[in-house]
Amino acid sequence: MPKITINGKNMEVPAGTSIIQAAQTANIPIAHYCWHEGLSVAGACRMCMVEVEKNPKLQIACNTLVADGMIIHTDSEKVKDTVKWALDFHLINHPLDCPICDQAGECKLQDYYMTYGLYTPEMNQPKMKKSKVVSLGERVLLDQERCILCSRCVRFTSEVSKTHELGIFNRGDRSVIGTFENRPMDNNYSVNTVDICPVGALTSKDFRFKQRVWFLKDFDTVCNGCSTGCNVTVSYSQNGVFRVRPKYNKEINGHWMCDEGRDVYKHTNLEFRLEHVVERNDELGGASVKGKPLPLAIQEISRNLKNYISKNVDSVAVVLTAQYTVEELETFVEVFTKLHVKNFFYWRNNDEKFDSFDGLLLRGDKNPNTKGLLKIMDKFKLKGNFKDFEKSATSSPFKMTFVAGPENQGVYPDLEKSINSLKKGGDVVYLTSCANESFNTFKWQIPMKSFVEKSGTFINHQGIEQEIKPGLKISKNAITLTEFTHALREGLS
């Protein structure tokens, strides 16, 4: 392994490591735009210049491999002056959009100008005007004036998504990023180009102008959109969650995530949430009544459950989805098995495409914890599926059914059909984080916490266990499935 020195710091790195990668491992910053660890090397921006002793010229750190005995300087006056001039060229035609640019607060042009710039510009020619607010596809907008032609987005569509919608067109200062004719950028990974854009040229239509980034706080968790279990960073403020972005994990999602996963934050916000206990009151003609305190509701549910079990334990059923944590599901199942309930049913979504995979990240299994649920069902020797529930409910209707319903209802295309089947479950106790008028036919609706509000473990399709932790509290009345189970057990005693 080559031994090198960077800014006086001695280190040993594997052969084949570039200078910028070596500096990154030592937490030594090197200015760069076009280089990205998940993409090929372009060497286009010329910002990552470093000084290597005994070499007459500065070298680009992204495409220069380390050699044994190499002594490197990233902070010499010669390097700083060169980076300043490179930055000046990048800013020649860049518009003064900072006050209205969504990238403000996360922009490397701003950051590098404050570090290497603070100079008086010497360009006396008018800036080149280009197209603004160009729609590249369903989710991404382009501002061609802000683009510095780092080519990250082009390389992403060529090397990662392999959809090849983007290219660099024209020459010289008229060069622009764009899509090929009749080929909009509508692939399932398009918003990754926004993540890797170092300036404000590419913006997400969903997040654009919704919030200034310095008002946002971040926490890391696991996406609950499918069984891949991508590691993500959730950005939120006091007004709710605003975006989800990928967090690097070499074993699971690398640097990327799918566009579907970016929408999982939406059902966590209050406008979609079930905020209070909802009870169907048969004395009022089946009208839904809100507002009963949660402890009183669970006490009443416990009394009813105790009554049904005492008469006929087979009249009680439990329906499970894989959108809850291992800990929640195990506690929930264990309590009912101790009550000698035998009717457990696994409600699986998206049956026709359940085992599909696009070759990158996106899977047909739209649940974060299918492996965890199957592991628990195997532990307690449970085998029922939703078709079994439909058959049993038709031949011998249940008196009471507990349903651990899906949090992300949008990935259950059979939701309405399944709701009609669940109506045969007698007094249905439907546990859900999201409101839905279709649920008003159930006896009880209990508000559950979303994945951003609780702790626990998801097991992804590879069998990798990943811990999630609560990042914020959105719903005041919601509880976890574990908390509901403990309260139910207390009511039974």
C-alpha positions as CSV (number, residue, x, y, z in Angstrom):
1,M,0.0,0.0,0.0
2,P,1.4,3.4,-1.0
3,K,2.5,5.7,1.8
4,I,1.7,9.4,1.0
5,T,1.6,12.7,2.8
6,I,-1.3,15.2,2.4
7,N,-0.9,18.6,4.0
8,G,1.7,17.2,6.3
9,K,-0.5,14.2,7.3
10,N,1.1,10.8,6.7
11,M,-1.3,8.1,5.6
12,E,-1.4,4.7,3.8
13,V,-4.0,4.0,1.2
14,P,-4.7,1.1,-1.2
15,A,-3.1,1.1,-4.6
16,G,-5.3,2.6,-7.3
17,T,-6.7,5.3,-5.0
18,S,-7.0,8.8,-6.5
19,I,-5.7,11.8,-4.6
20,I,-9.3,13.1,-4.0
21,Q,-10.4,9.8,-2.5
22,A,-7.3,9.7,-0.3
23,A,-8.0,13.2,0.9
24,Q,-11.7,12.3,1.5
25,T,-10.7,9.5,3.8
26,A,-8.5,11.9,5.8
27,N,-11.3,14.5,6.0
28,I,-9.2,17.0,3.9
29,P,-11.5,19.0,1.7
30,I,-10.7,19.5,-2.0
31,A,-12.9,21.7,-4.1
32,H,-14.7,19.8,-6.9
33,Y,-17.8,19.8,-9.0
34,C,-17.7,17.1,-11.6
35,W,-16.2,14.3,-9.5
36,H,-18.7,12.0,-7.7
37,E,-17.8,8.8,-6.0
38,G,-20.6,6.9,-7.7
39,L,-19.8,8.0,-11.2
40,S,-16.9,7.8,-13.7
41,V,-14.2,10.4,-13.7
42,A,-14.8,13.3,-16.1
43,G,-12.0,15.8,-15.1
44,A,-14.1,18.6,-16.6
45,C,-14.4,21.2,-13.9
46,R,-10.7,21.7,-13.2
47,M,-11.5,22.7,-9.6
48,C,-9.7,19.9,-7.8
49,M,-6.2,21.1,-8.5
50,V,-3.5,20.0,-6.0
51,E,0.2,20.5,-5.8
52,V,2.4,17.4,-5.9
53,E,6.1,18.0,-4.9
54,K,8.6,17.4,-7.7
55,N,5.9,17.8,-10.3
56,P,6.2,21.0,-12.3
57,K,2.5,21.4,-12.8
58,L,-0.6,21.2,-10.6
59,Q,-2.6,18.0,-11.0
60,I,-6.3,17.3,-10.9
61,A,-7.0,15.2,-7.8
62,C,-9.9,13.3,-9.3
63,N,-7.9,11.6,-12.0
64,T,-4.4,11.4,-10.5
65,L,-3.6,8.1,-8.6
66,V,-1.4,8.2,-5.5
67,A,2.1,6.8,-5.7
68,D,4.4,5.7,-2.9
69,G,6.2,8.7,-1.4
70,M,4.0,11.3,-2.9
71,I,3.8,14.6,-1.0
72,I,0.6,16.5,-1.8
73,H,-0.5,20.0,-0.9
74,T,-4.2,21.0,-1.2
75,D,-3.9,24.4,0.6
76,S,-0.9,26.1,-0.8
77,E,-1.2,29.6,-2.2
78,K,-0.6,28.3,-5.7
79,V,-3.5,25.9,-5.3
80,K,-5.8,28.5,-3.8
81,D,-5.1,31.0,-6.6
82,T,-5.7,28.3,-9.3
83,V,-9.0,27.3,-7.8
84,K,-10.0,31.0,-7.6
85,W,-9.4,31.4,-11.3
86,A,-11.3,28.2,-12.1
87,L,-14.2,29.4,-10.0
88,D,-14.1,32.8,-11.8
89,F,-14.6,31.0,-15.2
90,H,-17.5,29.0,-13.7
91,L,-19.1,32.2,-12.6
92,I,-18.6,34.2,-15.8
93,N,-22.1,33.4,-17.1
94,H,-23.7,32.3,-13.9
95,P,-26.8,34.4,-13.0
96,L,-27.3,36.2,-9.8
97,D,-30.2,33.9,-8.7
98,C,-29.1,33.2,-5.2
99,P,-32.0,34.9,-3.5
100,I,-34.6,32.8,-5.4
101,C,-32.5,29.7,-6.0
102,D,-33.6,26.5,-4.2
103,Q,-30.0,25.4,-4.0
104,A,-29.1,28.4,-1.7
105,G,-27.7,27.0,1.5
106,E,-26.5,23.8,-0.2
107,C,-24.7,25.3,-3.2
108,K,-21.0,24.5,-3.8
109,L,-20.7,27.7,-5.9
110,Q,-21.6,29.7,-2.9
111,D,-19.5,27.7,-0.5
112,Y,-16.4,27.8,-2.8
113,Y,-16.8,31.5,-3.5
114,M,-16.7,32.1,0.2
115,T,-13.7,29.9,0.6
116,Y,-11.6,30.6,-2.5
117,G,-13.3,33.7,-4.1
118,L,-14.3,37.0,-2.5
119,Y,-12.6,38.7,-5.5
120,T,-13.6,41.5,-7.9
121,P,-14.7,40.0,-11.2
122,E,-12.7,41.1,-14.2
123,M,-15.2,40.1,-16.9
124,N,-16.6,43.1,-18.7
125,Q,-18.7,41.2,-21.2
126,P,-22.5,40.6,-20.8
127,K,-23.5,37.2,-19.5
128,M,-24.7,34.5,-21.9
129,K,-28.5,34.1,-21.6
130,K,-30.0,30.6,-21.7
131,S,-33.3,29.0,-21.1
132,K,-34.7,28.9,-17.6
133,V,-37.4,26.6,-16.0
134,V,-37.0,23.8,-18.6
135,S,-39.0,20.7,-17.8
136,L,-36.8,17.6,-18.4
137,G,-39.5,15.2,-17.3
138,E,-42.2,14.6,-14.8
139,R,-40.1,15.4,-11.7
140,V,-37.1,17.6,-12.7
141,L,-36.7,21.2,-13.9
142,L,-33.5,22.6,-15.5
143,D,-32.2,26.2,-15.3
144,Q,-29.6,26.2,-18.1
145,E,-28.1,29.5,-17.0
146,R,-27.1,28.0,-13.6
147,C,-25.6,24.9,-15.1
148,I,-21.8,24.6,-15.0
149,L,-21.6,21.6,-17.3
150,C,-20.1,19.3,-14.7
151,S,-21.8,16.4,-16.6
152,R,-22.8,14.5,-13.5
153,C,-26.4,14.2,-14.6
154,V,-25.5,13.1,-18.0
155,R,-23.1,10.4,-16.6
156,F,-25.8,9.3,-14.2
157,T,-28.4,8.6,-16.9
158,S,-25.7,6.8,-18.9
159,E,-24.0,4.8,-16.2
160,V,-26.5,4.3,-13.4
161,S,-30.1,4.4,-14.7
162,K,-28.8,3.5,-18.2
163,T,-31.7,5.4,-19.7
164,H,-29.6,7.9,-21.7
165,E,-32.1,10.7,-21.9
166,L,-29.6,13.5,-21.2
167,G,-26.7,15.0,-23.3
168,I,-24.6,18.1,-23.7
169,F,-25.7,20.0,-26.9
170,N,-23.9,22.8,-28.8
171,R,-20.4,24.0,-28.2
172,G,-18.4,26.6,-26.3
173,D,-20.3,28.9,-24.0
174,R,-23.5,27.9,-25.9
175,S,-23.3,24.4,-24.5
176,V,-26.3,23.2,-22.6
177,I,-27.7,20.1,-20.9
178,G,-30.9,18.8,-22.4
179,T,-32.9,15.8,-23.3
180,F,-32.9,14.1,-26.7
181,E,-36.0,14.6,-28.8
182,N,-39.1,12.7,-27.6
183,R,-37.1,11.3,-24.7
184,P,-38.2,13.1,-21.5
185,M,-36.3,12.1,-18.3
186,D,-39.1,10.0,-16.8
187,N,-37.0,7.1,-15.5
188,N,-37.6,5.8,-12.0
189,Y,-34.4,7.4,-10.7
190,S,-34.5,10.9,-12.2
191,V,-34.4,12.9,-9.0
192,N,-31.0,11.5,-8.2
193,T,-29.7,14.0,-10.8
194,V,-31.0,16.8,-8.5
195,D,-29.2,15.3,-5.5
196,I,-25.8,15.2,-7.4
197,C,-26.2,18.6,-9.1
198,P,-23.6,20.8,-7.3
199,V,-25.5,24.0,-8.1
200,G,-29.1,25.0,-8.6
201,A,-29.4,24.0,-12.2
202,L,-31.5,20.9,-11.6
203,T,-34.4,21.2,-9.1
204,S,-37.1,18.8,-7.9
205,K,-40.6,19.9,-9.0
206,D,-41.9,18.4,-5.7
207,F,-39.6,20.3,-3.4
208,R,-39.1,23.5,-5.4
209,F,-39.9,26.7,-3.5
210,K,-41.5,24.8,-0.6
211,Q,-38.9,25.5,2.1
212,R,-35.5,27.1,2.5
213,V,-33.0,24.5,3.5
214,W,-31.6,26.4,6.5
215,F,-35.1,26.0,8.1
216,L,-34.9,22.2,7.7
217,K,-33.5,19.7,10.1
218,D,-32.4,16.2,9.1
219,F,-32.4,12.7,10.5
220,D,-31.4,9.4,9.0
221,T,-33.8,6.4,8.7
222,V,-34.8,3.6,6.3
223,C,-37.2,4.0,3.5
224,N,-40.4,2.0,3.9
225,G,-41.4,2.2,0.3
226,C,-40.2,-1.3,-0.7
227,S,-38.2,-4.3,0.5
228,T,-34.8,-2.9,-0.6
229,G,-34.7,-0.8,2.5
230,C,-32.7,2.2,1.1
231,N,-31.0,4.3,3.7
232,V,-32.4,7.8,3.5
233,T,-32.1,11.3,5.1
234,V,-35.5,12.9,6.0
235,S,-35.7,16.7,6.0
236,Y,-38.3,18.4,8.1
237,S,-39.4,21.6,9.9
238,Q,-42.0,22.4,12.4
239,N,-44.5,22.3,9.5
240,G,-43.8,18.7,8.7
241,V,-41.6,16.6,6.4
242,F,-40.6,18.1,3.1
243,R,-38.3,15.7,1.3
244,V,-36.4,12.3,1.4
245,R,-33.0,11.9,-0.1
246,P,-30.6,8.9,-0.3
247,K,-27.9,8.3,2.3
248,Y,-24.9,6.2,1.2
249,N,-24.9,2.6,2.2
250,K,-22.5,0.4,0.2
251,E,-24.4,-2.8,0.9
252,I,-27.9,-1.7,0.2
253,N,-28.5,1.3,-2.0
254,G,-25.1,2.8,-2.7
255,H,-25.6,6.6,-3.4
256,W,-29.0,6.3,-4.9
257,M,-32.8,5.8,-4.3
258,C,-35.8,5.5,-6.6
259,D,-38.3,8.3,-7.2
260,E,-41.1,6.3,-5.7
261,G,-39.3,6.2,-2.4
262,R,-39.0,10.0,-2.4
263,D,-42.8,10.2,-2.0
264,V,-43.0,8.2,1.2
265,Y,-42.8,11.3,3.3
266,K,-46.1,12.6,2.1
267,H,-48.3,10.1,4.1
268,T,-46.5,11.0,7.3
269,N,-47.7,14.6,7.3
270,L,-50.8,15.7,9.1
271,E,-53.1,16.3,6.1
272,F,-53.0,12.6,5.4
273,R,-53.0,11.3,9.0
274,L,-55.7,9.7,11.2
275,E,-55.5,12.1,14.1
276,H,-58.2,10.7,16.5
277,V,-59.9,7.4,17.4
278,V,-62.9,6.9,15.0
279,E,-65.8,4.6,16.2
280,R,-68.7,3.5,14.1
281,N,-71.8,4.0,16.3
282,D,-74.6,1.6,15.3
283,E,-77.1,3.5,17.6
284,L,-76.6,6.5,15.3
285,G,-77.2,4.5,12.2
286,G,-73.6,3.5,11.7
287,A,-72.3,7.1,11.7
288,S,-68.6,7.5,12.5
289,V,-67.8,9.3,15.8
290,K,-64.5,10.9,16.6
291,G,-62.9,12.1,19.8
292,K,-63.1,9.2,22.2
293,P,-59.9,9.2,24.3
294,L,-57.6,6.5,23.2
295,P,-57.2,4.7,26.6
296,L,-61.0,4.4,26.9
297,A,-61.3,3.1,23.3
298,I,-58.7,0.4,23.9
299,Q,-60.4,-0.6,27.2
300,E,-63.7,-1.0,25.3
301,I,-61.9,-3.0,22.6
302,S,-60.3,-5.2,25.3
303,R,-63.7,-5.9,26.9
304,N,-65.2,-6.9,23.5
305,L,-62.2,-9.1,22.7
306,K,-62.4,-10.8,26.1
307,N,-66.2,-11.5,25.5
308,Y,-65.7,-13.0,22.1
309,I,-62.8,-15.2,23.2
310,S,-64.7,-16.5,26.1
311,K,-67.6,-17.6,23.8
312,N,-65.6,-18.8,20.8
313,V,-61.9,-18.1,20.3
314,D,-62.2,-19.0,16.6
315,S,-64.5,-16.0,16.1
316,V,-61.5,-13.7,16.4
317,A,-59.0,-13.0,13.5
318,V,-55.8,-11.1,13.1
319,V,-54.6,-9.6,9.7
320,L,-51.0,-8.5,9.4
321,T,-49.1,-6.4,6.9
322,A,-45.3,-6.1,6.7
323,Q,-45.2,-2.4,7.2
324,Y,-44.5,-2.6,10.9
325,T,-41.3,-3.2,12.7
326,V,-40.1,-6.6,13.9
327,E,-40.6,-5.6,17.5
328,E,-44.2,-4.4,16.9
329,L,-45.2,-7.5,15.0
330,E,-43.7,-9.9,17.4
331,T,-45.4,-8.3,20.4
332,F,-48.7,-8.2,18.6
333,V,-48.6,-11.8,17.4
334,E,-47.4,-13.1,20.8
335,V,-50.3,-11.6,22.7
336,F,-52.9,-13.1,20.5
337,T,-51.2,-16.5,20.4
338,K,-51.3,-16.5,24.2
339,L,-55.0,-15.9,23.9
340,H,-55.1,-19.1,21.8
341,V,-56.2,-17.2,18.7
342,K,-55.3,-19.3,15.6
343,N,-56.7,-17.2,12.8
344,F,-53.7,-15.2,11.5
345,F,-53.6,-13.9,8.0
346,Y,-50.8,-12.3,6.0
347,W,-52.1,-9.4,3.8
348,R,-49.6,-9.2,1.0
349,N,-49.7,-6.3,-1.5
350,N,-49.1,-6.2,-5.3
351,D,-49.3,-10.0,-5.8
352,E,-48.8,-9.9,-9.6
353,K,-45.5,-7.9,-9.4
354,F,-44.5,-8.9,-5.9
355,D,-41.3,-10.7,-6.9
356,S,-40.3,-8.2,-9.7
357,F,-37.0,-6.3,-9.6
358,D,-35.8,-3.6,-12.0
359,G,-32.2,-4.6,-11.7
360,L,-31.1,-1.5,-9.6
361,L,-33.2,-0.9,-6.5
362,L,-36.9,-0.9,-7.1
363,R,-38.8,-4.0,-6.0
364,G,-42.4,-5.2,-6.4
365,D,-42.6,-6.1,-2.7
366,K,-43.6,-2.6,-1.4
367,N,-43.0,-3.4,2.2
368,P,-39.9,-2.7,4.3
369,N,-40.3,-5.7,6.6
370,T,-41.6,-8.7,4.7
371,K,-38.6,-10.9,5.8
372,G,-39.3,-9.8,9.4
373,L,-43.0,-10.7,9.3
374,L,-42.3,-14.1,7.6
375,K,-39.7,-14.8,10.3
376,I,-42.2,-14.1,13.0
377,M,-45.0,-16.1,11.3
378,D,-42.5,-19.0,11.0
379,K,-41.6,-18.7,14.7
380,F,-45.2,-19.0,15.8
381,K,-46.0,-21.5,13.0
382,L,-48.6,-19.3,11.2
383,K,-49.4,-19.8,7.5
384,G,-52.6,-18.0,6.7
385,N,-52.8,-15.5,3.8
386,F,-55.5,-12.9,2.8
387,K,-57.2,-15.4,0.4
388,D,-57.6,-17.7,3.4
389,F,-59.2,-14.9,5.3
390,E,-61.7,-14.2,2.5
391,K,-62.6,-17.9,2.4
392,S,-63.0,-18.2,6.2
393,A,-64.9,-14.9,6.5
394,T,-67.4,-16.0,3.8
395,S,-68.0,-19.5,5.2
396,S,-68.0,-18.6,8.8
397,P,-67.9,-14.8,9.4
398,F,-65.7,-13.6,12.2
399,K,-67.1,-11.6,15.2
400,M,-64.0,-9.5,15.7
401,T,-60.9,-8.8,13.5
402,F,-57.8,-6.9,14.3
403,V,-56.0,-5.4,11.2
404,A,-52.5,-4.0,11.3
405,G,-53.2,-2.0,8.2
406,P,-50.6,-0.6,5.7
407,E,-49.1,2.8,6.5
408,N,-48.3,3.5,2.8
409,Q,-51.7,2.8,1.3
410,G,-50.7,3.9,-2.2
411,V,-48.6,0.7,-2.7
412,Y,-51.7,-1.5,-2.0
413,P,-53.5,-1.5,-5.3
414,D,-56.1,-3.9,-4.0
415,L,-56.9,-1.7,-1.0
416,E,-60.6,-1.0,-1.8
417,K,-61.2,-4.6,-2.7
418,S,-59.6,-5.8,0.5
419,I,-61.6,-3.3,2.6
420,N,-64.8,-4.9,1.2
421,S,-63.5,-8.3,2.3
422,L,-62.5,-7.1,5.7
423,K,-66.1,-5.9,6.3
424,K,-66.9,-9.6,6.8
425,G,-64.6,-9.5,9.9
426,G,-67.3,-8.4,12.3
427,D,-66.2,-5.7,14.6
428,V,-63.1,-4.6,12.8
429,V,-60.3,-2.8,14.7
430,Y,-58.3,-1.2,12.0
431,L,-54.9,0.1,13.0
432,T,-53.6,2.8,10.6
433,S,-51.6,6.0,10.5
434,C,-53.5,7.4,7.5
435,A,-57.1,8.5,7.3
436,N,-59.4,7.1,4.6
437,E,-63.1,7.5,4.3
438,S,-63.4,3.9,3.2
439,F,-62.4,2.8,6.7
440,N,-65.5,4.4,8.2
441,T,-67.3,1.1,7.7
442,F,-65.1,-0.5,10.4
443,K,-66.1,-0.5,14.1
444,W,-62.8,1.1,15.2
445,Q,-60.0,3.1,13.7
446,I,-56.9,3.5,15.9
447,P,-54.2,6.1,14.9
448,M,-50.7,4.6,14.5
449,K,-47.4,6.3,14.4
450,S,-45.6,6.5,11.0
451,F,-42.1,5.1,10.3
452,V,-40.5,8.5,11.0
453,E,-42.0,8.6,14.5
454,K,-40.9,5.3,16.0
455,S,-38.0,3.0,16.7
456,G,-37.5,-0.6,15.7
457,T,-36.1,-3.0,13.1
458,F,-36.8,-3.6,9.5
459,I,-35.4,-6.7,7.7
460,N,-34.9,-6.1,4.0
461,H,-35.0,-8.6,1.1
462,Q,-31.4,-9.5,1.7
463,G,-32.1,-10.4,5.3
464,I,-30.1,-7.4,6.5
465,E,-31.5,-6.0,9.8
466,Q,-31.7,-2.2,9.9
467,E,-32.6,0.0,12.9
468,I,-34.9,2.9,12.6
469,K,-35.2,5.7,15.2
470,P,-37.8,8.3,15.8
471,G,-36.8,11.6,14.2
472,L,-39.8,13.8,15.0
473,K,-43.4,13.7,16.4
474,I,-46.1,14.6,13.9
475,S,-49.3,13.2,15.3
476,K,-50.1,13.9,19.0
477,N,-52.5,11.0,19.5
478,A,-50.8,8.3,17.5
479,I,-49.2,5.2,19.1
480,T,-47.1,2.3,18.0
481,L,-48.4,-1.2,17.5
482,T,-46.4,-2.2,20.5
483,E,-48.1,0.4,22.7
484,F,-51.5,-0.6,21.5
485,T,-50.7,-4.2,22.3
486,H,-49.5,-3.4,25.8
487,A,-52.7,-1.4,26.5
488,L,-54.8,-4.2,25.0
489,R,-53.1,-6.7,27.3
490,E,-53.7,-4.6,30.3
491,G,-57.4,-4.3,29.5
492,L,-57.6,-8.0,29.3
493,S,-56.1,-8.6,32.7
